[in-house]
Amino acid sequence: MNNNFDWRLVRSFLAALDRGSLLGAARALGSTQPTIGRHIAELEAQLGVVLFERTGRGLLPTPTALQLAESARAMDNAANQLAHSVQGADAGISGTVRITASQPVACYLLPPLLAQMRLALPDVQVELVVSNAVSNLLRREADIALRMVQPDQASLVVKRIARVTLGTYAHRDYLGRRGTPRQPQDLLKHDLVGTDRDEAILKGMAGFGLPVTRESFAFRCDDLIAYWQAVRTGLGIGFIADYLAATDKDVVAVLPMIKVPPIPIWLTVHREIRTSPRIRAVYDFLAQTVPKAL
């Protein structure tokens, strides 16, 4: 490999890989087709490998290109994060930003992202309000909210940034004791983990054609973290967000034919975002990283 490797060529490589043609890559980067072609040729020369086969339908990545793609994306993400950090420092972004989110999001999804943000925005302090209630930003309970329900206040900026997918899960130990359900009707023979006052699961199961009542659940709880702990300790079968289930390898999916409707995540902020660099910076960071984390 050439010691004078030009790291800027990575963007052209990734764009060509994602778009499948020099023209598509050029459009994505606001460049020209000859420039992208030259970048690809230079990168191949510096690495000493062939990255693409030219075909009548566009660019066909070689096995080497696919092997290098993951490292190239990590490099590109690191460069973007470095640029974001420098921009934040240059803009003097500092101070406290108060974020509110539901329990699972606050306890499992956000902490790794906030650790990344600490590197990108080192002078920003975060106050995290863990609440399942729809916080009213107008009363300054928070600067930014991550919510599963779309707020309707006219003075708020609301953006749907991702969807939380859900599935039916159980711990391996439970399935070892009771067996694995094969059809939705088999759930009626199992211990189910449900909610207490919230009727969403009852209504959802009724939609699957399963006649259940509150008494059909062996364990009932509206606290989302306690609900998750009940499933992961083997109390029964429950309905869990996929990102949450992924944190425990012993919690496995069952009954993939049950399609639970995904839940949108809304990123909400007061219109002050237009005049607050620190809130804008945190808002932009979450808008970019939360969808990737999901």
Secondary structure, 3 states (H helix, E strand, C coil): CCCCCCCCHHHHHHHHHHHCCHHHHHHHHCCCHHHHHHHHHHHHHHHCCCCEEEECCEEEECHHHHHHHHHHHHHHHHHHHHHHHHHHHHCCCCEEEEEEECHHHHHHHHHHHHHHHHHHCCCEEEEEEECCCCCCHHHCCCCEEEECCCCCCCCEEEEEEEEECEEEEEEHHHHHHHCCCCCHHHHHHCCEEECCCCCHHHHHHHHCCCCCCHHHEEEECCCHHHHHHHHHCCCCEEEEEHHHHCCCCCEEEECCCCCCCCEEEEEEEEHHHHCCHHHHHHHHHHHHHHHHHC
